[in-house]
Amino acid sequence: MSLQTSPLSSHLGVEITGVDLSSELDRATRDEITRVWIEHGVVLFRGAAVDDEVHMRLSRVFGELEPSATASMNNAQNPYMLDLRYDPENEDPRFNQHYNVDGHDRAGYIGWHWDQAFMPTIVRGAVLRMVNPASEAGETGFVDAIRAHERLPDDLKKRIEGLEVVYQFCGTMDANTFGVGQLKRLPRKVIPGKSSDRGFDFPAVVHPMVITQMETGRKVLKFCPMHTPHVLGMDKDESHELLAEVSSYLLDPTYMYFHKWQKDDMIVWDNWRIIHSAAGVPLNVSRYAKRTTIMGDYAVGRYLDPELDRNRQVSRIVD
C-alpha cells in the first residue's frame, strides 16, 4: 500500500491518501499512519468513511476506544460510536444550546478547548466522521499547540515553564473567559418530562501549562482556553493577564485551520496536542456526524483536592 500525504494548510495537519480502509490494515500501514499522526496532530481521510465498520477500523489504529458516558447519544448497536446530530425540528435543548456568536445565531457552537480538560485523565484523541455535512457553516477549527509554543517569545516560555492551570467545568459557553467569541445565550423552550438541564459535579483539576510530547520531545502549550482556568498560586489579576497573553499566541487566527466538511470525511486529532472548536450551524440547518474516542491518560493531571483519587469513576461528557 502506497500512503501519500498532502498538507491541509501551511501550518497544520495533513490529508492521507492511498490507504484502503475497506479491509484490515497490515502492521506497517498502521504504524505509518500513527507516525504521520504523531508528526502532524491532525489527519484527514477524505471520502473514506462509507460505514461504521470503516470508522471503527480506522479508530483502532490509534489505540483502544472508550464509550461515551452520555449513553443517550451512543449508537444503539455500538456503545463506542457516538451520534452527534443537530435536527432543527428537535426542541429539546439538552445538547442543542443556541448562541448568538459574533452576530450570528448558531446551534452546536463550542469554543476552543481540548476534550475533557476538566478531568484529571485526558483522552488521547478522537475520530470524527461526517455523515451529513451542514449545507451552511458547520466547520471544525483546529490549532496546533506545539507550533503555538514555538511561537512564544523566549521570556514568555520561561515564565510559564513549570506553571500549572486550574480548570473548573463550565456548562455553557458564555460562562467561559477565553476561547469563545462575542456571544449571548439564546432562550430555549423547556419541554416538561423531556428536556433536561443536566447537572454535573466535576471537582477542580490541575494540569501543567507546558508538557512534552513523549514521542518527539517537542514542547506543547497545554492550555485549554475554556472551563474557567486560572493559574495555580497566582492572584486573579496576574493570572488573567498571563492567560490573556498566552491566549493571544495560541488563538492567533493566522494559525487556525477550519475544516469544511464533505460527506464521508474522517478527521483524527491528537487531543494531547491539538485544541479544537465547533463553529456551529444556522438554527435551520441540520448536521449529522459520528465520533469515536481514543482512550488515554498522559498521567500528569490531578484533582486540586489531594484527597480525591484521580482514577475514581465519574460520569464523563462529550465536549
C-alpha positions, 0 to 999 in steps of 0.5 A: 500500500502506497500512503501519500500525504498532502498538507491541509494548510501551511501550518497544520495537519495533513490529508492521507491518501492511498490507504484502503480502509475497506479491509484490515490494515497490515502492521506497517500501514498502521504504524505509518499512519500513527507516525504521520499522526504523531508528526502532524496532530491532525489527519484527514481521510477524505471520502473514506468513511462509507460505514461504521465498520470503516470508522471503527477500523480506522479508530483502532489504529490509534489505540483502544476506544472508550464509550461515551458516558452520555449513553443517550447519544451512543449508537444503539448497536455500538456503545463506542460510536457516538451520534452527534446530530443537530435536527432543527425540528428537535426542541429539546435543548439538552445538547442543542444550546443556541448562541448568538456568536459574533452576530450570528445565531448558531446551534452546536457552537463550542469554543476552543478547548481540548476534550475533557480538560476538566478531568484529571485523565485526558483522552488521547484523541478522537475520530470524527466522521461526517455523515451529513455535512451542514449545507451552511457553516458547520466547520471544525477549527483546529490549532496546533499547540506545539507550533503555538509554543514555538511561537512564544517569545523566549521570556514568555516560555520561561515564565510559564515553564513549570506553571500549572492551570486550574480548570473548573467545568463550565456548562455553557459557553458564555460562562467561559473567559477565553476561547469563545467569541462575542456571544449571548445565550439564546432562550430555549423552550423547556419541554416538561418530562423531556428536556433536561438541564443536566447537572454535573459535579466535576471537582477542580483539576490541575494540569501543567501549562507546558508538557512534552510530547513523549514521542518527539520531545517537542514542547506543547502549550497545554492550555485549554482556553475554556472551563474557567482556568486560572493559574495555580498560586497566582492572584486573579489579576496576574493570572488573567493577564498571563492567560490573556497573553498566552491566549493571544499566541495560541488563538492567533487566527493566522494559525487556525485551520477550519475544516469544511466538511464533505460527506464521508470525511474522517478527521483524527486529532491528537487531543494531547496536542491539538485544541479544537472548536465547533463553529456551529450551524444556522438554527435551520440547518441540520448536521449529522456526524459520528465520533469515536474516542481514543482512550488515554491518560498522559498521567500528569493531571490531578484533582486540586483536592489531594484527597480525591483519587484521580482514577475514581469513576465519574460520569464523563461528557462529550465536549 
